[in-house]
Amino acid sequence: MSIGKTGKILFSSSLITAVMFAPAWSESVSAYAPGDEDSSGQNVEENTGDSQNYLLRNDQGSEVEQLQSDLSTQGYTLQVDGIFGPETENAVEAFQSDQGLGIDGVVGPNTYDALSSDNSGSGDASASEGSDNGESQTQDSSSDSGIVATAESVLGTPYVWGGTTPDGFDSSGFINYVYDQNGIDVSRTHEAMWNNDGEHVTSPSIGDLVFFEGTYETSGASHSGIYIGDDQMIHAGSDGIVEADISSDYWQNHFLGVKSMQ
């Protein structure tokens, strides 16, 4: 992904339903539908075969607790309580997405292998002598994953003017909540975030904020979303917290810039 001198982002060809933020936008708004099947063509792990090889929603016990501990260690936001509830399922789906696996929220052999590999890699990096740079990269990756996991955990939350909690968010309240859950303080409004917080970067990385202007009648930054990779962001649209394809003409026409808050 690159940014041209005209101020637009040149994105890849990946397409996801574009979502609008204000009623005046010319495109229709699509709400997040929990349980949507993965359409990437990747192999989704189904709960078949020996049940002991799988963990899924409503399971309980020490194996679930170990899974939660492993995900938490890697930066995914969830409570370690031994109960495989919605929060754990969201963290598993976020991990599967980050690893390029089929996204179904079921912990089967493929997910176990990826989780084991990641844990092993983290240990090697921390044990290596003179590995300051590697440790920094691991910490950054965990932080990015935590931000994405938090954002994904509130998908479908309704839009509420002035809202800053999972009961309802407005567009900047959503940004505030996600970053606050990951120990990052940002200003309350998009304009103040753009003017005062973080650092300007030339292209977005996972966990960065992508800013837009002119989405309603105000000068400067008027909207932002959390970049989650593959030309997608999570933001508060008029139908609540949803994903949007920022390679669409609408978002490119309103693009302002990117800032890293980490």
Stockholm file with secondary structure:
# STOCKHOLM 1.0

chainA/1-262         MSIGKTGKILFSSSLITAVMFAPAWSESVSAYAPGDEDSSGQNVEENTGDSQNYLLRNDQGSEVEQLQSDLSTQGYTLQVDGIFGPETENAVEAFQSDQGLGIDGVVGPNTYDALSSDNSGSGDASASEGSDNGESQTQDSSSDSGIVATAESVLGTPYVWGGTTPDGFDSSGFINYVYDQNGIDVSRTHEAMWNNDGEHVTSPSIGDLVFFEGTYETSGASHSGIYIGDDQMIHAGSDGIVEADISSDYWQNHFLGVKSMQ
#=GR chainA/1-262 SS CEECTTSCEECCSCCCCCCCSSTTCSSCCCCCCTTCCCCSCCCCCCSCSCGGGCBCTTCBSHHHHHHHHHHHHTTCCCCCSSBCCHHHHHHHHHHHHHHTCCCSSCBCHHHHHHHHHHHHHHHHHHHSTTCHHHHHHHHHHHHHHHHHHHHHHTTTCCBCTTCEETTEECHHHHHHHHHHHTTCCCCSSHHHHHHHSSEEESSCCTTCEEEEECSSSCSSEEEEEEEEETTEEEEEETTEEEEEETTSHHHHHHEEEEEECC
#=GC SS_cons         CEECTTSCEECCSCCCCCCCSSTTCSSCCCCCCTTCCCCSCCCCCCSCSCGGGCBCTTCBSHHHHHHHHHHHHTTCCCCCSSBCCHHHHHHHHHHHHHHTCCCSSCBCHHHHHHHHHHHHHHHHHHHSTTCHHHHHHHHHHHHHHHHHHHHHHTTTCCBCTTCEETTEECHHHHHHHHHHHTTCCCCSSHHHHHHHSSEEESSCCTTCEEEEECSSSCSSEEEEEEEEETTEEEEEETTEEEEEETTSHHHHHHEEEEEECC
//
